[in-house]
Amino acid sequence: MWLFKRKGPSGFSSSSTAEEVTQGIDGSGLTAIVTGASSGIGAETARVLALRGVSVIMGVRNMAAGQEVKDAIVKETPEAKVDVSELDLSSLASVRNFAKEFKSSGRPLNILINNAGVMATPFKLSKDNIELQFATNQLGHFLLTNLLLDKMKKTCHQTKREGRIVIVASEAHRYPYREGVRFDKINDQEGYSSFFAYGQSKLSNVLHANELARRLKEDDADITANSLHPGAITTNLFRHVGILGGLASTVGKYVLKNIPQGASTTCYVALHPQVRGISGEYFGDNNIAKASSMAMDADLGRRLWDFSVSLTNPK
């Protein structure tokens, strides 16, 4: 149960579900990639997009869990078009392999939903020796987006349909390290805070979406890029936060969103005609919201872009 239900200008609210915000929308003919689709709001996003006729590719780290989600979707909607592909966002090699396999399939790409993430993990380096939360939440998706951008542009040109890139951020973007992004200390274990590192990665998501939107507009590409806060949701993201995880499970049904509500803003931004042509915005509760001033810093966004390029070498 969600306690606050006031509708915004879109006609939807924090209590709206993913099915409700996509009711009546025909997604047939569209192809979407959803990362982190083996559980939580990613799985619900994949389910609802498939329900609306979208052909969905689930990018998942755990293939067995991903197959279970696919089987459940197809059982509910026999005509659903769903595929499962291995994708570990914490590994740049895995990202490159996923993108290579997708591009070689010859399939179009209309919608890219960067949903996967880790939250408040103990300090750990990724396989590429980059702090895990920044590597997974920011760099993996940055590289994936860059590798698939030409495919999206080609699809838009061929189909004359708008492409949409949806980046799942968080209100935690308001609580990064004091300097925002620690460009010179990204792997600093001594000063590491699991919560500030998560905030840093989510701030990076919003900055990435905004800078990407600026570049797409500059290129006159018919592709939008937006970020969003899904809401406070009881999912397995809480597994690394100890007592807070137990508290979230206990009181969550009273003050947190459930998973269908948590996936709603993602589905709204990905599919709803109200969002046509809107780019570089931050959404919350199925309406345009206001990001932090740091998240709107264009110079910081450009610096993050260059920093991300230097760590991923996307070409």
C-alpha positions in Angstrom: 0.0 0.0 0.0 1.3 3.5 -0.9 0.1 6.2 1.4 0.4 9.2 -0.9 -1.8 9.1 -4.0 -2.1 12.6 -5.3 -2.2 12.7 -9.1 0.2 14.9 -11.1 -0.2 16.6 -14.4 0.1 13.3 -16.2 -3.0 12.0 -14.5 -0.9 9.4 -12.7 0.5 9.2 -9.2 2.9 7.3 -7.0 0.3 4.6 -6.5 -0.2 4.0 -10.2 1.0 0.7 -11.5 3.0 -0.2 -14.6 -0.1 -1.8 -16.1 -2.2 1.3 -15.4 0.2 3.8 -16.9 0.4 1.7 -20.1 -3.3 0.8 -20.4 -4.4 1.0 -24.0 -0.9 1.5 -25.5 0.0 -0.7 -28.4 3.7 -1.5 -28.3 3.7 -4.0 -31.2 6.5 -3.4 -33.6 8.8 -2.0 -30.9 11.9 -3.8 -29.6 13.3 -3.0 -26.1 16.3 -4.1 -24.1 15.7 -4.1 -20.3 18.8 -4.6 -18.1 18.5 -6.3 -14.7 15.3 -7.9 -15.8 15.6 -11.1 -13.7 14.0 -9.7 -10.6 12.3 -6.7 -9.0 11.2 -3.7 -11.1 13.3 -4.9 -14.0 11.2 -8.1 -14.3 8.0 -6.2 -13.9 9.1 -3.8 -16.6 9.8 -6.6 -19.0 6.5 -8.3 -18.2 4.4 -5.2 -18.8 6.3 -4.2 -22.0 5.7 -7.7 -23.3 2.1 -7.5 -22.3 1.7 -4.4 -24.4 3.2 -6.1 -27.5 6.8 -5.0 -27.2 9.5 -7.5 -28.2 11.7 -7.6 -25.1 15.3 -8.7 -24.7 16.1 -9.2 -21.0 19.8 -8.5 -20.2 20.5 -10.5 -17.0 23.5 -11.7 -15.0 21.7 -14.8 -13.7 20.5 -16.7 -16.7 18.5 -19.3 -14.7 16.6 -16.5 -12.9 16.1 -14.7 -16.2 14.6 -17.9 -17.8 12.2 -18.3 -14.9 11.0 -14.7 -15.4 10.6 -15.3 -19.1 8.7 -18.6 -18.5 6.3 -16.7 -16.2 5.7 -14.0 -18.7 5.0 -16.4 -21.5 2.7 -18.4 -19.3 0.7 -15.3 -18.5 0.9 -13.9 -22.1 1.5 -16.8 -24.5 2.0 -14.4 -27.5 4.7 -12.5 -25.6 8.0 -12.0 -27.5 10.8 -12.3 -24.8 14.4 -13.4 -25.1 17.0 -13.7 -22.3 20.7 -12.8 -22.9 23.6 -12.8 -20.5 24.7 -9.4 -19.3 26.9 -8.5 -16.3 27.0 -4.7 -16.1 30.0 -4.9 -13.7 32.1 -6.4 -16.5 33.0 -4.3 -19.6 33.8 -7.5 -21.5 30.4 -8.8 -20.8 28.8 -5.6 -21.9 30.8 -5.6 -25.2 29.8 -9.3 -25.8 26.1 -8.6 -25.2 26.2 -5.6 -27.5 28.1 -7.5 -30.2 25.6 -10.4 -30.1 22.6 -8.1 -30.2 24.0 -6.1 -33.2 24.9 -9.3 -35.0 21.3 -10.5 -34.6 20.1 -7.8 -37.0 17.2 -6.9 -34.7 16.0 -3.3 -34.4 16.2 -1.3 -31.2 13.6 1.3 -30.2 13.9 1.4 -26.4 16.9 0.9 -24.1 16.1 0.7 -20.4 19.1 0.9 -18.2 17.6 -0.6 -15.0 20.2 -2.9 -13.5 22.0 -1.8 -10.4 23.6 -2.6 -7.1 23.1 -0.6 -3.9 25.3 0.2 -0.9 27.7 -2.7 -1.3 30.8 -3.1 0.8 33.9 -1.8 -1.0 34.8 -4.0 -3.9 36.5 -3.6 -7.2 34.9 -4.8 -10.4 36.6 -7.2 -12.8 38.0 -4.0 -14.5 39.4 -2.7 -11.2 36.8 0.0 -10.8 34.7 0.6 -7.6 31.8 -1.8 -8.0 28.8 0.6 -7.7 30.2 3.1 -10.1 31.3 0.3 -12.5 27.9 -1.4 -12.5 25.4 1.5 -12.2 27.3 4.0 -14.3 30.1 2.7 -16.5 28.4 -0.6 -17.6 25.3 1.3 -18.8 27.4 4.1 -20.3 29.3 1.7 -22.4 26.2 -0.3 -23.3 24.4 2.8 -24.4 27.3 4.0 -26.6 27.7 0.6 -28.2 24.0 0.5 -29.1 23.4 4.1 -30.1 24.1 3.7 -33.8 21.7 0.7 -33.9 19.0 2.9 -32.3 19.7 5.8 -34.7 19.4 3.3 -37.6 16.1 1.9 -36.3 14.7 5.4 -35.9 15.7 6.3 -39.4 14.2 3.1 -40.9 11.0 3.0 -38.9 10.3 6.8 -38.4 9.6 6.1 -34.8 11.1 7.9 -31.8 13.7 6.0 -29.9 13.8 6.2 -26.1 16.6 5.7 -23.6 15.4 5.4 -20.0 18.0 5.5 -17.2 16.8 4.3 -13.8 18.4 6.6 -11.2 17.2 7.4 -7.7 16.5 10.2 -5.3 19.8 9.0 -3.7 21.4 11.2 -6.4 21.0 14.0 -4.0 23.3 12.4 -1.5 26.7 11.7 -3.1 30.1 12.5 -1.8 30.5 16.2 -1.0 32.3 16.8 -4.3 29.7 14.8 -6.3 31.8 12.5 -8.4 35.2 11.6 -7.0 37.0 11.6 -10.3 40.5 11.4 -8.6 39.4 9.0 -5.9 37.0 6.7 -7.6 38.8 3.7 -6.1 39.7 5.2 -2.7 38.9 2.5 -0.2 40.0 4.5 2.8 37.4 7.2 2.3 34.7 4.8 0.9 31.1 5.1 2.1 28.7 2.6 0.7 25.8 5.1 0.8 27.7 8.0 -0.7 29.1 5.8 -3.4 25.6 4.7 -4.3 24.6 8.4 -4.4 27.6 9.1 -6.6 26.6 6.4 -9.0 23.0 7.6 -9.2 24.0 11.2 -9.6 26.1 9.9 -12.5 23.0 8.3 -14.0 21.2 11.6 -14.1 24.2 13.5 -15.4 24.6 10.8 -18.1 21.0 11.1 -19.2 21.2 14.9 -19.4 24.5 15.0 -21.3 23.3 12.2 -23.6 20.1 14.2 -24.3 22.1 17.3 -25.2 24.3 15.3 -27.6 21.3 13.6 -29.3 19.7 16.9 -29.8 22.9 18.3 -31.2 23.0 15.3 -33.7 19.3 16.0 -34.6 18.6 12.3 -33.6 15.0 11.3 -33.0 16.0 9.7 -29.7 15.2 10.9 -26.2 17.1 10.3 -23.0 15.6 10.7 -19.6 16.3 9.5 -16.0 13.9 8.7 -13.2 13.4 7.8 -9.6 11.3 4.6 -9.4 10.4 5.3 -5.8 11.4 3.6 -2.5 10.6 -0.1 -3.2 11.1 -3.3 -1.2 13.4 -5.2 -3.5 16.6 -7.3 -3.2 18.6 -4.1 -3.7 18.3 -3.8 0.1 20.3 -7.0 0.6 23.6 -5.2 1.5 22.1 -2.7 4.0 21.7 -4.8 7.1 19.1 -3.7 9.6 17.6 -1.3 7.0 16.8 -4.2 4.8 14.8 -5.9 7.6 13.1 -2.6 8.4 12.2 -2.1 4.7 10.6 -5.6 4.6 8.7 -5.0 7.8 7.2 -1.5 7.3 7.5 -1.5 3.5 3.9 -2.5 2.9 2.8 0.6 4.6 5.2 3.3 3.3 7.1 1.9 0.3 5.9 1.2 -3.2 5.2 -2.4 -4.3 7.0 -3.7 -7.4 4.1 -2.9 -9.9 4.1 0.7 -8.6 7.9 0.8 -8.6 8.1 -0.2 -12.3 5.4 2.3 -13.4 7.6 5.4 -14.0 10.0 3.3 -16.1 7.1 2.0 -18.2 5.5 5.4 -18.4 8.7 7.1 -19.7 9.4 4.2 -22.1 6.0 3.9 -23.7 3.5 6.7 -23.0 2.7 9.2 -25.8 2.7 12.0 -23.3 6.5 11.7 -23.1 6.9 12.1 -26.9 9.7 14.5 -27.7 10.6 15.1 -24.0 14.3 14.6 -23.3 16.8 15.5 -20.6 14.2 15.4 -17.9 14.1 13.7 -14.5 10.9 11.8 -13.7 9.3 10.6 -10.4 5.9 9.1 -9.7 5.0 9.2 -13.4 5.5 12.9 -13.7 8.4 15.3 -14.5 10.2 16.0 -11.3 13.1 18.3 -10.3 16.6 16.8 -10.0 19.3 18.3 -7.7 21.3 21.4 -8.8 24.4 19.2 -9.0 22.6 16.8 -11.4 21.8 19.8 -13.6 25.4 21.0 -13.8 26.2 20.7 -17.5 29.9 21.2 -17.0 29.9 18.3 -14.5 28.0 16.2 -17.0 30.5 16.8 -19.7 33.4 16.0 -17.3 31.7 12.8 -16.3 31.1 11.9 -20.0 34.9 12.3 -20.7 35.8 10.4 -17.6 33.5 7.5 -18.5 34.9 7.4 -22.0 38.4 7.2 -20.6 37.5 4.2 -18.4 35.5 2.3 -21.1 37.1 3.1 -24.4 33.8 2.4 -26.2 35.1 2.4 -29.8 
